[in-house]
């Protein structure tokens, strides 16, 4: 695993390796026998196609479904995974969203985003005042944040300061199946991205903005 560094996984049952500031992670599930480590059960692969597309600098520009369909195999090739193995890789977590340039001042927009249905948005980190999240369900998070302000100190990336990011994070396999996604091969199908785009619109309709 050239270039990967060992990091401390939050779960002691895993051995973790990362690269690109943890934008690419390989987490191996340990198997114990009589208290001794005897091997590994599976590996959990975490990647960010949008960051990979931009050489791990940012994810603030346009990243189309066509871009993603080309980038996913590029990542897997980099990891030494062959196309005939794609169907063995189950998708169990996924984040998808939309970057747009707000016509409203981005700070006012984020401040006004208050509820997803009946669940309040919160600011998880005080230092990131214009980044909000809500636990929509036990398996899904909704995020809304000022993408432009996130990269305000990097003008070389040409990210508009009023860029807004609306994102859905699904954390359970059976929910991801509703999007038509089971294995990595499904991430190479145009129709899946049409489903995801409709899901973003549907979720935005559930957001309450108070100002």
BALUM-405462 format. One record per residue: residue number from 1; residue in three letters; z, y, x of N, C-alpha, C in turn. Coordinates in steps of 0.2 Angstrom, whole numbers. Layout:
N
+-----+------+-------+-------+-------+-------+-------+-------+-------+-------+-------+
! seq ! type !  n_zz !  n_yy !  n_xx ! ca_zz ! ca_yy ! ca_xx !  c_zz !  c_yy !  c_xx !
+-----+------+-------+-------+-------+-------+-------+-------+-------+-------+-------+
! NUM !  Ala !     Z !     Y !     X !     Z !     Y !     X !     Z !     Y !     X !
...
+-----+------+-------+-------+-------+-------+-------+-------+-------+-------+-------+
end
This chain:
211
+-----+------+-------+-------+-------+-------+-------+-------+-------+-------+-------+
! seq ! type !  n_zz !  n_yy !  n_xx ! ca_zz ! ca_yy ! ca_xx !  c_zz !  c_yy !  c_xx !
+-----+------+-------+-------+-------+-------+-------+-------+-------+-------+-------+
!   1 !  Unk !     0 !    -6 !     4 !     0 !     0 !     0 !     0 !     6 !     4 !
!   2 !  Unk !    -6 !     8 !     7 !    -6 !    13 !    12 !    -5 !    20 !     9 !
!   3 !  Unk !    -1 !    23 !    12 !     1 !    30 !    10 !     6 !    30 !     4 !
!   4 !  Unk !     9 !    25 !     2 !    14 !    25 !    -3 !    21 !    25 !     0 !
!   5 !  Unk !    25 !    28 !    -3 !    32 !    29 !    -1 !    37 !    25 !    -5 !
!   6 !  Unk !    42 !    22 !    -3 !    47 !    19 !    -7 !    51 !    25 !   -10 !
!   7 !  Unk !    53 !    24 !   -17 !    57 !    29 !   -20 !    62 !    25 !   -24 !
!   8 !  Unk !    68 !    29 !   -26 !    73 !    25 !   -29 !    72 !    26 !   -37 !
!   9 !  Unk !    70 !    20 !   -40 !    69 !    19 !   -47 !    75 !    20 !   -51 !
!  10 !  Unk !    74 !    23 !   -57 !    80 !    25 !   -61 !    83 !    18 !   -63 !
!  11 !  Unk !    80 !    13 !   -63 !    82 !     6 !   -65 !    83 !     2 !   -59 !
!  12 !  Unk !    89 !    -1 !   -58 !    89 !    -5 !   -52 !    86 !   -12 !   -52 !
!  13 !  Unk !    83 !   -13 !   -58 !    79 !   -20 !   -58 !    72 !   -19 !   -56 !
!  14 !  Unk !    70 !   -13 !   -53 !    63 !   -11 !   -51 !    64 !    -9 !   -44 !
!  15 !  Unk !    58 !   -11 !   -40 !    57 !    -8 !   -34 !    51 !    -3 !   -35 !
!  16 !  Unk !    52 !     3 !   -33 !    47 !     8 !   -34 !    43 !    11 !   -28 !
!  17 !  Unk !    37 !    12 !   -28 !    33 !    15 !   -23 !    29 !    21 !   -26 !
!  18 !  Unk !    28 !    26 !   -23 !    25 !    32 !   -26 !    20 !    36 !   -21 !
!  19 !  Unk !    16 !    40 !   -24 !    11 !    44 !   -20 !     9 !    50 !   -23 !
!  20 !  Unk !     7 !    55 !   -20 !     5 !    61 !   -23 !    11 !    64 !   -28 !
!  21 !  Unk !    17 !    65 !   -25 !    22 !    68 !   -28 !    24 !    64 !   -35 !
!  22 !  Unk !    24 !    57 !   -34 !    25 !    53 !   -40 !    20 !    53 !   -46 !
!  23 !  Unk !    14 !    56 !   -44 !     9 !    56 !   -49 !     5 !    49 !   -49 !
!  24 !  Unk !     7 !    45 !   -44 !     4 !    38 !   -44 !    10 !    34 !   -42 !
!  25 !  Unk !    12 !    29 !   -47 !    18 !    25 !   -45 !    16 !    18 !   -46 !
!  26 !  Unk !    19 !    14 !   -42 !    19 !     6 !   -43 !    26 !     4 !   -43 !
!  27 !  Unk !    28 !     1 !   -49 !    35 !    -1 !   -50 !    35 !    -8 !   -51 !
!  28 !  Unk !    39 !   -12 !   -47 !    39 !   -19 !   -47 !    45 !   -22 !   -50 !
!  29 !  Unk !    45 !   -26 !   -56 !    50 !   -28 !   -59 !    53 !   -34 !   -55 !
!  30 !  Unk !    59 !   -34 !   -53 !    62 !   -39 !   -49 !    64 !   -46 !   -53 !
!  31 !  Unk !    64 !   -51 !   -50 !    66 !   -58 !   -53 !    72 !   -61 !   -49 !
!  32 !  Unk !    77 !   -62 !   -52 !    83 !   -65 !   -48 !    84 !   -72 !   -50 !
!  33 !  Unk !    87 !   -76 !   -45 !    89 !   -83 !   -47 !    95 !   -84 !   -43 !
!  34 !  Unk !   100 !   -86 !   -47 !   107 !   -87 !   -44 !   109 !   -80 !   -40 !
!  35 !  Unk !   108 !   -75 !   -43 !   110 !   -68 !   -40 !   106 !   -66 !   -34 !
!  36 !  Unk !   100 !   -70 !   -32 !    96 !   -68 !   -26 !    89 !   -66 !   -29 !
!  37 !  Unk !    86 !   -61 !   -26 !    79 !   -59 !   -27 !    74 !   -64 !   -25 !
!  38 !  Unk !    70 !   -67 !   -29 !    66 !   -72 !   -28 !    58 !   -70 !   -29 !
!  39 !  Unk !    57 !   -64 !   -31 !    50 !   -62 !   -33 !    50 !   -56 !   -38 !
!  40 !  Unk !    44 !   -56 !   -41 !    43 !   -50 !   -45 !    39 !   -53 !   -51 !
!  41 !  Unk !    41 !   -50 !   -57 !    38 !   -52 !   -63 !    32 !   -49 !   -65 !
!  42 !  Unk !    32 !   -42 !   -64 !    26 !   -39 !   -66 !    26 !   -32 !   -62 !
!  43 !  Unk !    21 !   -28 !   -62 !    21 !   -21 !   -59 !    19 !   -16 !   -65 !
!  44 !  Unk !    22 !   -11 !   -65 !    20 !    -5 !   -70 !    17 !     0 !   -66 !
!  45 !  Unk !    11 !     2 !   -68 !     7 !     7 !   -64 !     7 !    13 !   -68 !
!  46 !  Unk !     9 !    18 !   -65 !     9 !    25 !   -68 !     4 !    30 !   -65 !
!  47 !  Unk !    -1 !    32 !   -68 !    -6 !    37 !   -65 !    -7 !    43 !   -70 !
!  48 !  Unk !   -10 !    48 !   -67 !   -12 !    54 !   -70 !   -20 !    55 !   -69 !
!  49 !  Unk !   -24 !    53 !   -73 !   -31 !    54 !   -72 !   -33 !    61 !   -71 !
!  50 !  Unk !   -30 !    66 !   -75 !   -32 !    73 !   -74 !   -31 !    75 !   -67 !
!  51 !  Unk !   -25 !    74 !   -65 !   -23 !    76 !   -58 !   -27 !    73 !   -53 !
!  52 !  Unk !   -29 !    66 !   -54 !   -33 !    63 !   -49 !   -40 !    66 !   -49 !
!  53 !  Unk !   -43 !    68 !   -55 !   -49 !    72 !   -56 !   -49 !    78 !   -51 !
!  54 !  Unk !   -43 !    81 !   -51 !   -43 !    88 !   -47 !   -39 !    87 !   -40 !
!  55 !  Unk !   -40 !    80 !   -37 !   -37 !    79 !   -31 !   -30 !    80 !   -30 !
!  56 !  Unk !   -26 !    79 !   -36 !   -19 !    80 !   -37 !   -16 !    87 !   -35 !
!  57 !  Unk !   -20 !    92 !   -37 !   -18 !    99 !   -36 !   -15 !   102 !   -43 !
!  58 !  Unk !   -19 !   100 !   -48 !   -17 !   103 !   -55 !   -20 !    99 !   -61 !
!  59 !  Unk !   -18 !   101 !   -67 !   -21 !    98 !   -73 !   -22 !   104 !   -78 !
!  60 !  Unk !   -24 !   109 !   -75 !   -25 !   115 !   -80 !   -32 !   117 !   -82 !
!  61 !  Unk !   -37 !   113 !   -80 !   -44 !   115 !   -82 !   -46 !   110 !   -87 !
!  62 !  Unk !   -53 !   110 !   -89 !   -56 !   106 !   -94 !   -56 !    99 !   -91 !
!  63 !  Unk !   -54 !    94 !   -95 !   -55 !    87 !   -93 !   -57 !    83 !   -99 !
!  64 !  Unk !   -64 !    82 !   -99 !   -67 !    79 !  -105 !   -65 !    71 !  -106 !
!  65 !  Unk !   -67 !    68 !  -111 !   -67 !    61 !  -112 !   -71 !    58 !  -107 !
!  66 !  Unk !   -77 !    61 !  -106 !   -82 !    58 !  -101 !   -79 !    58 !   -94 !
!  67 !  Unk !   -76 !    63 !   -93 !   -72 !    64 !   -86 !   -67 !    58 !   -85 !
!  68 !  Unk !   -63 !    57 !   -91 !   -58 !    52 !   -90 !   -61 !    45 !   -90 !
!  69 !  Unk !   -66 !    44 !   -93 !   -69 !    37 !   -93 !   -72 !    36 !   -86 !
!  70 !  Unk !   -74 !    41 !   -83 !   -76 !    40 !   -76 !   -70 !    39 !   -71 !
!  71 !  Unk !   -65 !    43 !   -72 !   -59 !    43 !   -68 !   -55 !    37 !   -68 !
!  72 !  Unk !   -54 !    34 !   -73 !   -49 !    28 !   -74 !   -52 !    23 !   -69 !
!  73 !  Unk !   -58 !    21 !   -69 !   -61 !    16 !   -65 !   -60 !    18 !   -57 !
!  74 !  Unk !   -61 !    24 !   -56 !   -60 !    27 !   -49 !   -53 !    26 !   -47 !
!  75 !  Unk !   -48 !    27 !   -51 !   -41 !    26 !   -49 !   -40 !    18 !   -48 !
!  76 !  Unk !   -42 !    14 !   -52 !   -41 !     7 !   -52 !   -44 !     4 !   -45 !
!  77 !  Unk !   -50 !     7 !   -44 !   -54 !     4 !   -38 !   -50 !     6 !   -32 !
!  78 !  Unk !   -47 !    12 !   -32 !   -43 !    15 !   -26 !   -37 !    10 !   -25 !
!  79 !  Unk !   -34 !     7 !   -31 !   -28 !     3 !   -31 !   -30 !    -4 !   -29 !
!  80 !  Unk !   -37 !    -6 !   -29 !   -39 !   -12 !   -27 !   -39 !   -17 !   -33 !
!  81 !  Unk !   -40 !   -14 !   -39 !   -40 !   -18 !   -45 !   -48 !   -18 !   -47 !
!  82 !  Unk !   -50 !   -25 !   -48 !   -57 !   -26 !   -50 !   -58 !   -25 !   -58 !
!  83 !  Unk !   -64 !   -24 !   -60 !   -66 !   -23 !   -67 !   -64 !   -29 !   -71 !
!  84 !  Unk !   -65 !   -35 !   -68 !   -63 !   -41 !   -72 !   -56 !   -42 !   -73 !
!  85 !  Unk !   -52 !   -38 !   -70 !   -45 !   -38 !   -71 !   -42 !   -33 !   -76 !
!  86 !  Unk !   -47 !   -28 !   -78 !   -44 !   -23 !   -83 !   -41 !   -25 !   -89 !
!  87 !  Unk !   -44 !   -31 !   -92 !   -41 !   -33 !   -98 !   -34 !   -36 !   -97 !
!  88 !  Unk !   -32 !   -37 !   -91 !   -25 !   -40 !   -90 !   -20 !   -34 !   -89 !
!  89 !  Unk !   -22 !   -28 !   -89 !   -18 !   -22 !   -89 !   -16 !   -19 !   -96 !
!  90 !  Unk !   -10 !   -20 !   -98 !    -8 !   -18 !  -105 !    -6 !   -10 !  -104 !
!  91 !  Unk !    -9 !    -6 !  -109 !    -7 !     1 !  -109 !     0 !     1 !  -114 !
!  92 !  Unk !     5 !     3 !  -111 !    12 !     3 !  -114 !    15 !    10 !  -115 !
!  93 !  Unk !    12 !    15 !  -111 !    14 !    22 !  -112 !     7 !    26 !  -111 !
!  94 !  Unk !     7 !    32 !  -115 !     1 !    36 !  -114 !     3 !    43 !  -116 !
!  95 !  Unk !     0 !    48 !  -112 !     1 !    55 !  -114 !    -6 !    58 !  -115 !
!  96 !  Unk !    -7 !    61 !  -120 !   -14 !    64 !  -121 !   -13 !    71 !  -125 !
!  97 !  Unk !   -17 !    76 !  -123 !   -16 !    82 !  -126 !   -22 !    87 !  -125 !
!  98 !  Unk !   -21 !    93 !  -127 !   -26 !    98 !  -127 !   -24 !   104 !  -123 !
!  99 !  Unk !   -28 !   107 !  -119 !   -27 !   113 !  -116 !   -32 !   118 !  -119 !
! 100 !  Unk !   -29 !   124 !  -121 !   -33 !   129 !  -124 !   -30 !   136 !  -122 !
! 101 !  Unk !   -34 !   141 !  -122 !   -32 !   148 !  -121 !   -30 !   151 !  -127 !
! 102 !  Unk !   -23 !   153 !  -127 !   -21 !   156 !  -133 !   -23 !   163 !  -134 !
! 103 !  Unk !   -25 !   165 !  -140 !   -26 !   172 !  -142 !   -20 !   176 !  -142 !
! 104 !  Unk !   -14 !   173 !  -144 !    -8 !   176 !  -144 !    -4 !   176 !  -137 !
! 105 !  Unk !     0 !   181 !  -135 !     3 !   180 !  -129 !     7 !   174 !  -129 !
! 106 !  Unk !     6 !   170 !  -123 !     9 !   163 !  -123 !    16 !   163 !  -123 !
! 107 !  Unk !    20 !   168 !  -121 !    27 !   168 !  -122 !    29 !   168 !  -129 !
! 108 !  Unk !    26 !   173 !  -133 !    27 !   173 !  -140 !    26 !   167 !  -143 !
! 109 !  Unk !    20 !   164 !  -142 !    18 !   157 !  -145 !    24 !   152 !  -144 !
! 110 !  Unk !    26 !   151 !  -137 !    30 !   146 !  -136 !    37 !   147 !  -139 !
! 111 !  Unk !    39 !   154 !  -139 !    46 !   155 !  -142 !    46 !   154 !  -150 !
! 112 !  Unk !    40 !   155 !  -153 !    39 !   154 !  -160 !    39 !   146 !  -162 !
! 113 !  Unk !    37 !   142 !  -158 !    36 !   135 !  -159 !    43 !   132 !  -160 !
! 114 !  Unk !    45 !   130 !  -166 !    52 !   128 !  -168 !    53 !   121 !  -170 !
! 115 !  Unk !    49 !   118 !  -174 !    50 !   112 !  -177 !    44 !   108 !  -177 !
! 116 !  Unk !    45 !   101 !  -176 !    40 !    96 !  -178 !    43 !    92 !  -184 !
! 117 !  Unk !    40 !    93 !  -190 !    42 !    91 !  -196 !    49 !    94 !  -197 !
! 118 !  Unk !    55 !    89 !  -197 !    61 !    92 !  -197 !    65 !    92 !  -191 !
! 119 !  Unk !    62 !    90 !  -185 !    65 !    89 !  -179 !    64 !    95 !  -175 !
! 120 !  Unk !    69 !    98 !  -172 !    69 !   105 !  -168 !    66 !   103 !  -162 !
! 121 !  Unk !    62 !   108 !  -159 !    60 !   108 !  -152 !    65 !   111 !  -148 !
! 122 !  Unk !    66 !   108 !  -142 !    71 !   111 !  -137 !    68 !   112 !  -131 !
! 123 !  Unk !    71 !   116 !  -127 !    70 !   118 !  -120 !    74 !   113 !  -115 !
! 124 !  Unk !    71 !   108 !  -113 !    75 !   103 !  -109 !    77 !   106 !  -102 !
! 125 !  Unk !    74 !   111 !   -99 !    76 !   113 !   -93 !    76 !   121 !   -93 !
! 126 !  Unk !    82 !   124 !   -92 !    83 !   131 !   -93 !    78 !   135 !   -88 !
! 127 !  Unk !    76 !   132 !   -82 !    72 !   136 !   -78 !    65 !   136 !   -80 !
! 128 !  Unk !    63 !   131 !   -85 !    56 !   131 !   -88 !    57 !   133 !   -95 !
! 129 !  Unk !    58 !   140 !   -96 !    60 !   143 !  -103 !    54 !   142 !  -108 !
! 130 !  Unk !    48 !   141 !  -105 !    42 !   141 !  -110 !    39 !   134 !  -110 !
! 131 !  Unk !    43 !   129 !  -110 !    41 !   122 !  -110 !    46 !   119 !  -115 !
! 132 !  Unk !    43 !   117 !  -121 !    47 !   114 !  -126 !    45 !   107 !  -128 !
! 133 !  Unk !    50 !   103 !  -130 !    49 !    96 !  -132 !    53 !    94 !  -138 !
! 134 !  Unk !    51 !    89 !  -141 !    54 !    86 !  -147 !    54 !    78 !  -147 !
! 135 !  Unk !    59 !    75 !  -149 !    59 !    68 !  -150 !    57 !    67 !  -157 !
! 136 !  Unk !    50 !    66 !  -158 !    47 !    66 !  -164 !    50 !    59 !  -168 !
! 137 !  Unk !    50 !    54 !  -164 !    52 !    47 !  -166 !    55 !    44 !  -160 !
! 138 !  Unk !    58 !    38 !  -161 !    61 !    34 !  -155 !    55 !    32 !  -150 !
! 139 !  Unk !    49 !    32 !  -152 !    44 !    30 !  -148 !    39 !    36 !  -146 !
! 140 !  Unk !    40 !    42 !  -149 !    35 !    47 !  -148 !    38 !    54 !  -146 !
! 141 !  Unk !    35 !    58 !  -141 !    38 !    64 !  -140 !    32 !    69 !  -141 !
! 142 !  Unk !    33 !    75 !  -143 !    28 !    80 !  -144 !    30 !    86 !  -139 !
! 143 !  Unk !    26 !    88 !  -135 !    27 !    93 !  -130 !    22 !    99 !  -131 !
! 144 !  Unk !    25 !   105 !  -130 !    21 !   112 !  -131 !    24 !   116 !  -125 !
! 145 !  Unk !    19 !   118 !  -121 !    21 !   122 !  -115 !    16 !   127 !  -113 !
! 146 !  Unk !    18 !   132 !  -109 !    14 !   137 !  -106 !    11 !   134 !   -99 !
! 147 !  Unk !     5 !   131 !  -100 !     2 !   128 !   -94 !     0 !   133 !   -89 !
! 148 !  Unk !    -2 !   139 !   -91 !    -4 !   144 !   -87 !     2 !   147 !   -82 !
! 149 !  Unk !     7 !   148 !   -86 !    13 !   150 !   -82 !    16 !   144 !   -77 !
! 150 !  Unk !    15 !   138 !   -79 !    17 !   133 !   -74 !    13 !   133 !   -67 !
! 151 !  Unk !     7 !   136 !   -67 !     3 !   137 !   -61 !     2 !   144 !   -59 !
! 152 !  Unk !     7 !   148 !   -62 !     6 !   156 !   -60 !     6 !   157 !   -53 !
! 153 !  Unk !    10 !   153 !   -49 !    10 !   155 !   -42 !     4 !   152 !   -38 !
! 154 !  Unk !    -1 !   149 !   -41 !    -7 !   146 !   -38 !   -13 !   149 !   -41 !
! 155 !  Unk !   -14 !   156 !   -40 !   -20 !   159 !   -42 !   -27 !   156 !   -40 !
! 156 !  Unk !   -27 !   152 !   -35 !   -33 !   149 !   -32 !   -36 !   144 !   -37 !
! 157 !  Unk !   -31 !   141 !   -42 !   -34 !   136 !   -46 !   -37 !   140 !   -52 !
! 158 !  Unk !   -37 !   146 !   -53 !   -40 !   150 !   -58 !   -39 !   147 !   -65 !
! 159 !  Unk !   -32 !   146 !   -66 !   -30 !   144 !   -73 !   -27 !   150 !   -77 !
! 160 !  Unk !   -30 !   151 !   -82 !   -29 !   157 !   -86 !   -21 !   157 !   -88 !
! 161 !  Unk !   -18 !   163 !   -87 !   -11 !   164 !   -88 !    -9 !   162 !   -96 !
! 162 !  Unk !   -14 !   163 !  -100 !   -12 !   162 !  -107 !   -14 !   154 !  -109 !
! 163 !  Unk !   -15 !   150 !  -105 !   -17 !   143 !  -106 !   -11 !   140 !  -109 !
! 164 !  Unk !   -12 !   136 !  -115 !    -7 !   133 !  -119 !    -8 !   125 !  -119 !
! 165 !  Unk !    -3 !   121 !  -118 !    -4 !   114 !  -118 !     0 !   111 !  -124 !
! 166 !  Unk !    -4 !   107 !  -128 !     0 !   103 !  -133 !    -1 !    96 !  -132 !
! 167 !  Unk !     4 !    92 !  -132 !     4 !    85 !  -129 !     8 !    80 !  -133 !
! 168 !  Unk !     5 !    74 !  -134 !     8 !    69 !  -137 !    10 !    63 !  -132 !
! 169 !  Unk !    16 !    61 !  -132 !    18 !    56 !  -127 !    20 !    50 !  -132 !
! 170 !  Unk !    16 !    44 !  -131 !    18 !    38 !  -135 !    21 !    33 !  -130 !
! 171 !  Unk !    27 !    31 !  -132 !    31 !    26 !  -128 !    32 !    19 !  -130 !
! 172 !  Unk !    28 !    17 !  -135 !    29 !    10 !  -137 !    22 !     7 !  -139 !
! 173 !  Unk !    21 !     1 !  -136 !    14 !    -2 !  -136 !    12 !    -3 !  -143 !
! 174 !  Unk !    16 !    -5 !  -148 !    13 !    -6 !  -155 !    11 !     1 !  -158 !
! 175 !  Unk !    14 !     6 !  -156 !    11 !    13 !  -159 !     5 !    15 !  -155 !
! 176 !  Unk !     4 !    13 !  -149 !    -2 !    14 !  -145 !    -8 !    10 !  -148 !
! 177 !  Unk !    -6 !     4 !  -151 !   -12 !     0 !  -154 !   -15 !     4 !  -160 !
! 178 !  Unk !   -11 !     8 !  -163 !   -14 !    12 !  -169 !   -19 !    17 !  -167 !
! 179 !  Unk !   -20 !    18 !  -160 !   -25 !    23 !  -158 !   -31 !    18 !  -156 !
! 180 !  Unk !   -30 !    12 !  -156 !   -36 !     7 !  -154 !   -36 !     6 !  -147 !
! 181 !  Unk !   -30 !     6 !  -144 !   -29 !     5 !  -137 !   -24 !    -1 !  -135 !
! 182 !  Unk !   -26 !    -6 !  -132 !   -22 !   -11 !  -130 !   -22 !   -12 !  -123 !
! 183 !  Unk !   -28 !   -13 !  -120 !   -29 !   -14 !  -112 !   -32 !    -8 !  -109 !
! 184 !  Unk !   -33 !    -8 !  -103 !   -36 !    -2 !   -99 !   -44 !    -2 !  -101 !
! 185 !  Unk !   -47 !    -7 !  -103 !   -54 !    -7 !  -105 !   -55 !    -3 !  -111 !
! 186 !  Unk !   -50 !    -2 !  -115 !   -50 !     2 !  -121 !   -51 !    10 !  -119 !
! 187 !  Unk !   -48 !    11 !  -113 !   -48 !    18 !  -111 !   -55 !    20 !  -109 !
! 188 !  Unk !   -60 !    15 !  -109 !   -67 !    17 !  -107 !   -72 !    17 !  -113 !
! 189 !  Unk !   -69 !    18 !  -119 !   -73 !    18 !  -125 !   -72 !    25 !  -128 !
! 190 !  Unk !   -78 !    28 !  -129 !   -79 !    35 !  -132 !   -75 !    35 !  -139 !
! 191 !  Unk !   -75 !    30 !  -143 !   -72 !    31 !  -150 !   -65 !    31 !  -149 !
! 192 !  Unk !   -62 !    29 !  -144 !   -55 !    29 !  -143 !   -53 !    37 !  -142 !
! 193 !  Unk !   -57 !    41 !  -139 !   -55 !    48 !  -138 !   -56 !    52 !  -144 !
! 194 !  Unk !   -61 !    50 !  -148 !   -62 !    53 !  -155 !   -55 !    52 !  -159 !
! 195 !  Unk !   -53 !    46 !  -159 !   -46 !    45 !  -162 !   -41 !    49 !  -160 !
! 196 !  Unk !   -40 !    49 !  -153 !   -35 !    53 !  -150 !   -35 !    61 !  -152 !
! 197 !  Unk !   -42 !    63 !  -152 !   -43 !    70 !  -154 !   -40 !    72 !  -161 !
! 198 !  Unk !   -42 !    67 !  -165 !   -40 !    68 !  -172 !   -32 !    67 !  -173 !
! 199 !  Unk !   -29 !    63 !  -168 !   -22 !    63 !  -168 !   -18 !    69 !  -166 !
! 200 !  Unk !   -21 !    73 !  -161 !   -19 !    79 !  -159 !   -19 !    84 !  -165 !
! 201 !  Unk !   -24 !    84 !  -168 !   -25 !    89 !  -174 !   -20 !    87 !  -179 !
! 202 !  Unk !   -19 !    81 !  -181 !   -14 !    79 !  -186 !    -7 !    81 !  -184 !
! 203 !  Unk !    -5 !    80 !  -177 !     1 !    81 !  -175 !     3 !    89 !  -175 !
! 204 !  Unk !    -2 !    93 !  -173 !    -2 !   100 !  -173 !     0 !   103 !  -180 !
! 205 !  Unk !    -3 !    99 !  -185 !    -2 !   101 !  -192 !     6 !   100 !  -194 !
! 206 !  Unk !     9 !    96 !  -190 !    16 !    95 !  -192 !    21 !   100 !  -188 !
! 207 !  Unk !    18 !   105 !  -185 !    22 !   110 !  -181 !    23 !   116 !  -185 !
! 208 !  Unk !    29 !   118 !  -185 !    31 !   125 !  -188 !    32 !   130 !  -183 !
! 209 !  Unk !    29 !   136 !  -184 !    29 !   142 !  -179 !    33 !   147 !  -184 !
! 210 !  Unk !    38 !   150 !  -181 !    42 !   154 !  -186 !    40 !   162 !  -185 !
! 211 !  Unk !    37 !   164 !  -179 !    36 !   171 !  -178 !    28 !   172 !  -179 !
+-----+------+-------+-------+-------+-------+-------+-------+-------+-------+-------+
end
